[in-house]
Amino acid sequence: MITVSNLTKSYGKRTVVTDLSFELSAGRITGFVGPNGAGKSTTMRMMVGLARPDAGTVTFSGLNYADLRDPAHTVGVVLDARAMHPGRSARNHLRAMAAISSLPEARVDSVLHLVGLESAADQRVGGFSLGMRQRLAIAGALLGEPEVLMLDEPANGLDPNGIRWLRTMLTDFASEGGTVFVSSHFIAELATFAQDLVVVGNGRLIAAESLAETLDRDRSLSLEEILLDLTGDAARYTAA
């Protein structure tokens, strides 16, 4: 479904992504993992045209993101759950998103139900907790009934019930043929539902393989410990 080929990106003299390549398959959940500053967010921004790569390409079933006829029907994206007007209600936030993408307004109530925000639909976003903002951001990503979900740290701010809801939602989405690409530092939680991993460090690819292959590297270690060894970094992942 998605092919990332030789992506490179620098800001001034600092190179944040270097010659990064991997593929994502339909019907599978791929975890995107690595220490802070490894280039994960920059990579995701390049994948959906929010940052221009210095080199390399990203294609969705052979097409660049800019050439997609209906981007909202292809890719649903959450890169920053805080990126919403605090004075708007949840419903009006989604109405604005639907209008921009020429989507039917009827989808608004549907996705509010999907993410469990019906009772808060008319509340202003400025009063939402981070977990509620995460749910609303995911609702926006689902508006176009996309084939792909790309989520950057979607579990941040979610309580245990919210994390279980997220896991179930992503698993159901992939089981229906969708492609899921999710970055997370909640490694123990990610291990319960991801099937593949893309591991990066210092902007470079370390591994792109199935979760089972990663665990087979050393069955005496947890996934968190294996990833720490792979990245050679002292950063501590948060176990869910």
C-alpha positions as a printed Julia matrix, in Angstrom:
240×3 Matrix{Float64}:
   0.0     0.0    0.0
   2.71    2.5    0.99
   6.3     2.63  -0.22
   8.85    4.94   1.38
  12.02    5.19  -0.69
  15.3     6.84   0.34
  13.76    9.72   2.29
  16.26   12.34   3.44
  15.58   15.61   5.23
  17.83   18.26   6.72
  17.12   21.48   8.58
  20.13   23.7    8.07
  23.21   21.67   8.92
  21.24   19.1   10.92
  20.13   15.98   9.05
  17.1    14.46  10.77
  16.22   11.67   8.3
  18.79    9.84   6.17
  18.07    7.54   3.22
  15.05    5.96   4.93
  13.19    3.19   3.1
  10.42    0.77   4.13
   7.06   -0.58   2.97
   3.69   -0.81   4.73
   1.15   -3.48   3.85
  -2.62   -3.3    3.76
  -4.44   -5.16   6.5
  -1.57   -4.82   8.97
  -0.61   -2.58  11.87
   2.95   -1.3   11.77
   4.52    0.3   14.83
   6.99    3.12  14.18
   9.47    3.17  17.05
  12.7     4.81  18.09
  14.07    7.26  20.65
  13.0    10.89  20.84
  14.66   12.8   18.02
  14.96    9.7   15.82
  13.08   11.38  12.95
   9.7     9.7   13.33
   7.51   12.82  13.26
   9.51   14.35  10.41
   9.12   11.15   8.42
   5.35   11.14   8.93
   5.14   14.8    7.93
   7.01   14.05   4.71
   4.73   11.12   3.97
   1.67   13.39   3.84
   3.24   16.42   2.19
   3.64   18.62   5.28
   7.43   18.65   4.9
   9.32   18.5    1.61
  12.03   15.82   1.5
  15.46   16.79   0.25
  15.53   13.43  -1.5
  13.38   10.34  -1.81
   9.71    9.59  -2.45
   6.58    8.24  -0.78
   3.84    6.58  -2.8
   0.36    5.37  -1.88
  -0.5     2.53  -4.26
   1.9     4.1   -6.74
   0.79    7.73  -6.31
   2.47   10.62  -4.52
   0.34   12.15  -1.78
  -0.02   15.38  -3.79
  -1.47   13.38  -6.69
  -4.16   11.58  -4.7
  -7.58   12.46  -6.08
  -9.29   12.32  -2.67
  -6.62   12.44   0.06
  -9.15   12.24   2.92
 -10.49    8.98   1.47
  -6.96    7.55   1.26
  -5.15    8.71   4.39
  -6.42    9.75   7.81
  -3.7    11.52   9.77
  -3.13   12.61  13.38
   0.21   14.33  13.91
  -0.71   16.73  16.73
  -3.85   16.25  18.83
  -3.53   19.85  20.07
  -3.99   21.34  16.59
  -7.6    22.45  16.93
  -9.34   25.76  17.7
 -10.11   25.9   21.44
 -13.23   28.0   20.93
 -14.98   25.53  18.65
 -17.13   22.69  19.81
 -16.09   19.16  18.92
 -18.95   18.95  16.43
 -18.08   22.25  14.75
 -14.41   21.28  14.55
 -15.39   18.17  12.62
 -17.89   20.07  10.49
 -15.11   22.42   9.4
 -12.86   19.48   8.56
 -15.63   17.8    6.59
 -16.32   20.98   4.62
 -12.65   21.44   3.71
 -12.49   17.89   2.32
 -15.97   17.99   0.7
 -17.19   15.2    2.96
 -20.85   14.71   3.95
 -21.79   16.38   7.24
 -23.56   13.18   8.26
 -20.12   11.66   8.88
 -19.6    14.02  11.8
 -22.07   12.34  14.14
 -20.9     8.93  12.92
 -17.29    9.51  13.9
 -18.24   11.2   17.18
 -20.02    7.94  18.03
 -17.03    5.86  16.88
 -14.66    7.66  19.25
 -17.11    7.9   22.15
 -17.54   11.68  22.21
 -21.29   11.98  21.59
 -21.94   13.43  25.03
 -19.18   16.03  24.58
 -20.03   16.95  20.99
 -21.2    20.48  21.83
 -18.51   21.27  24.38
 -15.68   23.62  23.48
 -12.42   21.91  22.66
 -10.54   24.32  24.93
 -11.99   22.5   27.94
 -11.03   19.03  26.71
  -8.39   16.88  28.37
  -5.53   15.61  26.19
  -7.23   12.22  26.01
 -10.45   13.8   24.7
  -8.45   15.78  22.16
  -6.8    12.56  21.03
 -10.21   10.99  20.47
 -11.4    14.06  18.56
  -8.27   14.11  16.41
  -8.81   10.44  15.56
 -12.45   11.23  14.72
 -11.15   13.79  12.22
  -8.82   11.2   10.71
 -11.77    8.81  10.28
 -14.07   11.34   8.59
 -13.17   10.32   5.06
 -13.43    6.57   5.75
  -9.76    6.26   4.75
  -7.79    3.23   3.66
  -4.81    4.28   5.79
  -4.46    5.63   9.34
  -1.23    7.41  10.29
  -1.12    8.31  13.98
   1.74    9.95  15.87
   1.68    8.98  19.57
  -2.13    8.53  19.72
  -2.06    6.95  23.2
  -0.68   10.07  24.88
  -3.2    11.31  27.43
  -5.5     8.29  27.18
  -6.59    6.51  30.34
  -6.57    2.67  30.49
 -10.08    2.47  29.01
  -9.03    4.84  26.24
  -5.94    2.79  25.45
  -8.05   -0.38  25.25
 -10.49    1.44  22.95
  -7.63    2.6   20.71
  -6.2    -0.92  20.5
  -9.59   -2.38  19.54
 -10.32    0.35  17.01
  -6.98   -0.06  15.23
  -7.23   -3.86  15.25
 -10.73   -3.7   13.74
  -9.6    -1.16  11.14
  -6.73   -3.41  10.0
  -8.9    -6.54  10.04
 -11.13   -4.84   7.45
  -8.15   -4.3    5.14
  -6.93   -0.93   6.37
  -3.29    0.03   6.75
  -2.2     1.36  10.15
   1.07    3.19  10.81
   1.38    4.27  14.42
   4.31    5.75  16.32
   4.42    5.09  20.03
   6.67    5.02  23.07
   4.17    2.72  24.84
   6.09   -0.34  23.74
   4.41   -2.96  25.94
   1.02   -1.8   24.69
   2.16   -1.63  21.07
   3.34   -5.24  21.35
  -0.24   -6.37  22.04
  -1.6    -5.34  18.64
   1.15   -4.42  16.13
   2.18   -7.02  13.58
   5.17   -5.23  12.06
   7.77   -2.73  13.25
   9.82   -0.01  11.63
  12.68    0.87  14.0
  14.7     4.05  13.51
  17.53    5.78  15.33
  19.29    9.03  14.52
  17.15    9.35  11.41
  18.28    6.03   9.92
  16.51    2.72   9.47
  17.58    0.07  11.97
  15.0    -2.62  11.19
  11.82   -3.15   9.19
  10.4    -6.53  10.06
   7.55   -8.39  11.7
   7.07   -8.14  15.46
   7.75  -11.87  15.66
  11.12  -11.42  13.95
  12.04   -8.67  16.39
  11.12  -10.8   19.4
  13.07  -13.73  17.95
  16.27  -11.67  18.16
  16.46  -12.6   21.85
  13.63  -14.5   23.51
  15.13  -13.81  26.94
  14.45  -10.07  26.57
  11.28   -8.0   26.46
  10.45   -6.06  23.31
  11.39   -2.86  25.15
  14.83   -4.27  25.99
  15.41   -5.48  22.43
  14.54   -2.06  21.03
  16.85   -0.34  23.49
  19.64   -2.65  22.37
  18.86   -2.05  18.69
  18.86    1.7   18.97
  21.82    1.78  21.33
  20.09    4.59  23.2
  19.61    5.15  26.91
  16.11    6.56  26.4
  13.5     4.76  28.47
  10.34    3.61  26.73
   7.18    3.84  28.79
   5.52    0.49  29.38
   1.74    0.72  29.16
